[in-house]
Amino acid sequence: MPILTSRTPFTLQHPYRTQRPATSKIIFLSFEGSVTEEEYFNMIKEIFKEVSTKITFISVTEDAVHTRPKYRTSEQELSLSKNRPKQLVEKIDIFKTQKRDIFEFEKYPEDEFWIVTDVDNNLSPDWIDEWNEALDQCAQKGYSYAVSNPFFEIWLLLHHDNANTDDKAWAVTDEHEYEPTNHFRERLRKLRVPLKDKKHISENHYNRQNIQDAIERATALHIQNGERYPKYFATTVYLLLCKIINML
């Protein structure tokens, strides 16, 4: 990942001392995915440079993130693996505690906190209670969430094409349980906008126009009927992109 090569390795002598940028509002993002989602929003910060300082990624494991994989300890690996929805909410809570002096959250009530996650197997009997607990906590704490059913890759697909019947058949519903699949990666490949090594974003495949196309396609797919998340093929990442674009 680029993030591993662009910074000096974390040490006690050289910690990362983030300072709040001179802006009245920041959108803080807590990701389920450790690669594709973060690369996508890094790209968004480049495309919309006017608001790049108003988008901050939440990390409570900076030393692990900035340590090359082969040098990570078992504790660092464990910390990076905590990416279930409930843990994404917990990361926001920990981040707000750790970074209170830097970001002075109490002075900026307009700040927004988002988790970005997929439906995938969160609706299975093993995880549904935890999923609902995470959404309840978001509601209680005023956090927002962008959910893709089934995967974040459908949001990428919508930049380049409309969803077809085969795409929609992979949605997690009462009738169709979660299934792992390469379907959406293959769709991107056939559209000649593949993910590199199956998960890395190619920045030259995205621009302001196809981001707007994705927003329009996702809006058409999303039936806003009061449900907490799409229980059919859809993604609400577009709501987050609208928030970002509205800060321009």
N, C-alpha and C positions, 0 to 999 in steps of 0.2 A: 504494500500500500504506500502511496506517496507520503502519507503522514509519518511513516517510519524513517524516511530519508531526508525530510525537509527540516528537521529540528535537531538541536543538540540533545544527546541522550539525557534523560532526567537524572539528576544527582541532587544530594542535599545542598551542594554548593551552587547548583544552577537550577533551582526550581522554576516552574512556569508561573510567572507573576502577571496574570491577566489583570487588566484594568478596564473598568467600565468605560466604553466609548462615550463620546459626547452626543448622546441621543436620549430622547425622552422615552423611548420604548425599545425593548428587545424581545425577540421571540426565541425562547430556549427550547431545544429539541432533544428528546431522549429516544434513541433508536433501538429497535429490536435487532436489526441486522447490523453487523459490525463492518461491512464493506460497502455493498451496493447503495444502501440508503445514505450513508455518510458521504460517499463519493458523489451521489446525485446532488445532495444539498450543498456540497462544496462547489459543484459546478453551477448551481443556482446563484451562489454568492458571486461567482465570476461573471455570469451572464447579467445579473442585476447588481452591478458594482455599487450603484447608488445606495443600496441598503445592506451591503455586505457586513458592515459593522453592527447591524441590527439583528443578526442571526448568530446565535451561539449554540454550540453543541455541548451537551451535558456529559461530563465525564467525572467520575469519582475515583478513577483508577489511572491518573495521568502517568504515573511511573510505569505501569504495565503497558499502556497504549504506546508509549514512546520507547519501549524496550524491544529490540528485535526478537522475533519468536523463539529463536534457538537459545536465547539468553534468559528467557522468562522463567521465573520460579513457578512451582506448582500453585502457590498462593496467587500469583499474578494471573495464571491461566484460569483459575477458578473465578477470580473477580471478573474477568472478561467474559466468562460464560454465563453470567447472570443477566439474561435478556428476555425473560418471560414478562408478560405485561405487568404483573404485580411488582416485579423487580424494577421495571422501568419507572413506575411511580415512586418506588423507594429511592431510586437514584436521584430523582428530582428533589425529594425531601432532604437527602443527605447533601446534595449539591447546594441547596439553599442555606443549609446550616454552615457548610464549609466556606461558602463564598459570600456570606452576609456582609462582611466588611468591605469587600471589593465592589459588589453590585448594589448594595444598599437597597434591597428589594422594597423595604417599607416606604421608601421615598418615591417609588415608581410603581404604583398600583396598576398602571396600564400594561406592564410586562405580561407576556403570555407564556405558558408552559405547555408543551405538547409531547405526547408519546406517539411514535410512529410504529405501527405494528400490523401484523397480518392476522387474518382469521385462522388460517391453516388448521392445526389440530387443537386449537384452543376451545373448540366447542365439543370436544370428545368428553365422554363421561369422566375421564381422569382429570380434566383440566377446567371443565365448565364452571365449577364453583369458584375457582381462583380467578377465572376470566371475569365473572360477574363482580367479584370482590374488587378487582382492579378498576372496573368501570365505576363502581360505587364510590371508590376512593377518589377517582378523578372528579366526579360530580361534587363530592364533599369539599374538595380542596380547590376547586375552580380550575382544574387542569383540562385541557382539550386533548382529543385524540384523533389521529388520522388512521383509518383502518382500511385495509384492502382485502377483499374476498375473491380468490383465496390468497394471492401473493402480491407483493410490491411490484413484481414484474408486469402486472397488468397496467399499472400506472405508466410504466415505461412504454408498453405497447401502444397505449392511447396517444402517444406523441406522434405515432407513425401510421396508425390504421384504426379503423373502427373495429369494435369487437364483433366476432362472428359467432355462429351457433356453436361451433366446436369449443371456442374459448369459454363461452358461458356455461358449458356442460361441466366445467371443472369447479364451479362454485360450491362451497360447502353449505349445504341446506339440510333440512330435516330428512330429505330423501336421499341425499348424497353426502357421504362422509368424506373427510379429508383424505386425499391421496397425493403422495409425492409424485411430481411429474416434471419433465423437461419441456413440456408443451410450449410454455411461453418463451422460453429461451430459444426454442426452435423457430417459433413465430418471428422473433426478432432477427434471427439469423437469416431466415428466408426473405425478410424485408431488407436485408443487407445493412442492418444496424445491430450487429451481434454484441453481446456482452463478451468482453475479453476474459478468457479462462473461466467462462460461465458466470462470472459475478462482477467483473469490473466494467465501469462505465467508460464509453468512448465519447469524450467531450464534443468532438466534431459532429456528432449525430443529433445534437440538441441546440435549439436556439429559441429566441423569444416567440417566433411565430408558431413553432410546433408545441411549445409550452401552452400557448393560448389554445391551440387545437386540442390538446389533451384536456384542458379545463372544460372546453365546450363538450367534448365527448363524454367526459366523466359526469358532467352536470346532467346530460341526457340519460345516463345510465342510473343515476342515483335517484331513487324514489323517496323523497323526503316525507315520510308518513309518520314521523315521531319515533321510529325505531332507533335504538341506541347505536346500532352499527348495521351495515348492509347484510341482510340474511339471504343474499342472492349475489350474482356477479356484479360487483361494483367496487369503487374505491372512493374514499373521502379525502384522499391526499389533495385533491383540487381545492378543498376548503382552506387548507393550509397555504397553498400557493396563492390563492386569492388574498389571504391576509398579508403575505409577503409583498405581493405586487401593489397592494393598496398603500404600502409604506413608501412607495416611490415618490 
